[in-house]
Amino acid sequence: MPRIQQKIRIIIVDTNERWRKDALEYLEDADIESTGYPDLITAMKALNNTNGKSSLVFVDLHLARQSPALFKILSNRTINPHLFAVVMFPTQLTVADMIYMFNLGAYDSYDKPYGRVSTSEMVTKFINEVLNLHQVQPQPASMRLAFNLTPAMA
């Protein structure tokens, strides 16, 4: 079975440097290819070369709101069918915000995680969804081990 990091790369786009650094550290510990960027422009430049991998892009709601035209281009799956943009929201997401983000092309939305367990749960959820779209099934036990979680925590 192909390794997860050979199929998917994770991109974190967030202005909060501390949060971005922590999330990338968790992903690195799990041996998942990941990079982080402070803004959508820098992230979009890096996304030009996909090398056949799917990209799972987690974007802070603030950045998506700040640059809706860029977010719409980034999340346009017609241009790049292997890119999945997920909007992270740090506070309560309104229905209007959710509809707006989906109209811009967001693949999904998720409560912004804080801490190793919640970050790993978010990433694991979306990795599994993207792998399912590729018809590749990860081994659940290996995902738990990758994030050092016990079955009760996963």
N, C-alpha and C positions, 0 to 999 in steps of 0.2 A: 504494500500500500504506500502511495506517495506520502511523504512527510507534509504536515500542514504548512510549514513555512515555504515549501516549494510551490504551493498553490495560491497562497494569500499573503499579501503584505498589509500591515496595519499602518495607517497614517493618522496621527493625532494633530488636529489643528485647534490650538487654544492659546489665548494671550497670557494665561496664567502659567508662567514658567515653572513654578514649583509643582503644580498639578501635572503639567505635561511631562516634566522630568520623572516624577514618581510613577506615572502610568507607563512611560517607556522603560523604566527600570523593572517593573513587574513583568512586562512583556519580554524583556531581554532575559530575565530569570527563567521564563518559560520557553526560551529558545524560539521565539516567534519574531520574524523580521518586522521591525517597526521603525518608524521615524516620526519626528515631530516638527511642527512648524508653527510660528507665531501668527501667521496670517494666511489668508486664502491665496494671495498672489504667489507667494513662495511655494505653497503646497501645489498649486496648479503647474508651476514650472517643473517641479519634481515628478509630477504625474505623467509627463509627456512620454516617458519610456516605461511601458508596463512589462515588457519581457514576457508576455503571455500570462502574467499573473493577474489574479483578481486583486483589486485594491478595496479595502474596507476603510473608509475615511470617516473618522469621528470628528465632527465639527461642533464647536461651542455655539449655542443659539445666538449669543451676542454677535459673533462674527458673521453668521448667516444673515442676521437682521441688518448688520452694518453694510454688507456688500451683497445684496440680493441678486444682482446681475451676475456677479462672479460665482455665487453659490449655484445659480441656475445653470451656468455653463459647466461647472464642476460636476453637478449631479445629473447631467443629461446623459442618460444611459443609451440614447440613440448614437451619440458620438462615441461613447466608450461603454459598451455593454458589460464590461468586466469591472465596473466601478460602482460601488455601493456607498452612498453618502448617508450617514446616520447623524441626526442632530441630537446633541446632548444639551439638556436644559438644566441649569443649576438651581432653579427655583420652580415653582408651580408653572406648568405649561397650560396656557389657555387654549380653548378649542379654536379660537381665531388664529393663534400662533401656529397650532398644529396644521390647520387647513392651509395656511399661508406657506408653511415649509413643504407640505406635500405638493402644493401647486407649483412650487419652485423645483420639485423633483426629488425631494428627500426620499430615500428608501424606507426609512423608519425614524422613530425618535426614541430617546431613552433618557431616564433620569441620570444626570451626571453623577458618576460614581466617585466616592471618596474612600480610599483604602484599598488594600490588596484584594480582599475577598470580593468586594462589590465591583472593582475594575475587572477582575478575572471573570466574574459572572457575566458582565456585559460583553466582554470580548468573546467568551466561549459561546454565548447565545448567538451572536452574529456570525462567528466562524462556522458554527454548525449550520446556520441557514444558508450561507454562501456555499459551503461544501455540498449541502443537499441540492442546491441549484446545479452544481457540477456533477452530481451523482457520485460523490466520493464521501464515504462515511468515516468520520474519525472514530477511534476507539474511546469510549467515554472514560475508561479507567486511565488511559494515557493523558487525557485532557486534565483530569483531576490531579494526576501526578505532576503534570507540567506546571500547575499553579500551586502545588503543595497543599491541596485541599483534601480533607477527609470526605468520604461519600456523604456524610450528613451535612457537610457545608456546601457541597456542590449542587 
